[in-house]
Amino acid sequence: QVQLVESGGGLVQPGGSLRLSCRVSGTGFSIGAMGWYRQGPGRQRESVATITSGDWTTYADSVKGRFTISRDNAKNTVTLQMNSLNPEDTALYYCWAENSDRLGADFWGQGTQVTVSS
């Protein structure tokens, strides 16, 4: 069984920073790309940032220049450094990991809340 455990969410003032981390644990699986998605109030889930096993990254236009994604393949962890946060970044952030062994059966975390408010 595969588990994705997220940490690092919370309440921050506009202009502040947060760091999200996610660790993938379990046996009998192979991970491809990893990343973070988010779902804000009344909005659909959207991709925030992704990173391949070779460290190729993609970012949503709304977070480019503010967020940085990184991963540690040896530890099966992915991290999202979020700077210059604004209220529009308020959302439930989900860790995602691509299942390399089975198309369409990717792994998801439970979500960690990020709230940006003064």
Residue pairs with C-beta under 8 A, 6 or more apart in sequence:
1 26
2 24
2 25
2 26
2 29
2 97
2 107
3 24
3 25
3 26
4 22
4 23
4 24
4 95
4 96
4 97
4 107
4 108
4 109
4 110
5 22
5 23
5 25
5 109
6 20
6 21
6 22
6 93
6 94
6 95
6 109
6 110
6 111
6 112
7 20
7 21
7 22
7 112
8 18
8 19
8 20
8 21
8 112
9 18
9 20
9 93
9 112
9 113
9 114
10 18
10 113
10 114
10 115
11 115
11 116
11 117
12 18
12 85
12 114
12 115
12 116
13 116
13 117
13 118
14 85
14 86
14 87
14 116
14 117
14 118
15 84
15 85
15 86
16 85
16 116
17 81
17 82
17 83
17 84
17 85
18 82
18 85
18 114
19 79
19 80
19 81
19 82
20 36
20 79
20 80
20 82
20 93
20 95
20 112
20 114
21 77
21 78
21 79
21 80
22 34
22 36
22 77
22 78
22 79
22 95
22 109
23 75
23 76
23 77
24 31
24 34
24 76
24 77
24 78
24 97
24 107
25 76
29 99
29 100
29 101
29 107
30 99
30 100
30 101
31 53
31 76
31 97
31 98
31 99
31 100
31 107
32 52
32 53
32 97
32 98
32 99
32 100
33 50
33 51
33 52
33 53
33 97
33 98
34 50
34 51
34 71
34 78
34 95
34 96
34 97
34 98
35 47
35 48
35 49
35 50
35 51
35 58
35 69
35 78
35 95
35 96
36 47
36 48
36 49
36 50
36 69
36 78
36 80
36 93
36 94
36 95
36 96
37 45
37 46
37 47
37 48
37 93
37 94
37 96
38 45
38 46
38 48
38 89
38 91
38 92
38 93
38 94
38 114
39 45
39 46
39 91
39 92
39 94
39 111
40 88
40 90
40 91
40 92
41 90
41 91
43 91
45 94
46 60
47 58
47 60
48 59
48 60
48 63
48 67
48 80
48 93
49 57
49 58
49 59
49 60
49 63
49 67
49 68
49 69
49 80
50 57
50 58
50 69
50 96
51 57
51 58
51 69
51 70
51 71
51 78
53 71
53 73
55 70
55 71
57 69
59 67
59 69
62 88
63 82
63 89
66 82
66 83
66 84
66 85
67 80
67 81
67 82
67 83
68 80
68 81
68 83
69 78
69 79
69 80
69 81
70 78
70 79
70 81
71 77
71 78
71 79
72 79
78 95
78 97
80 93
82 89
82 114
85 114
85 116
86 116
87 116
87 117
88 116
89 114
89 116
90 114
90 115
90 116
90 117
91 113
91 114
92 111
92 112
92 113
92 114
93 111
93 112
93 113
93 114
94 108
94 109
94 110
94 111
95 108
95 109
96 106
96 107
96 108
96 109
97 106
97 107
97 108
98 106
98 107
99 105
99 106
99 107
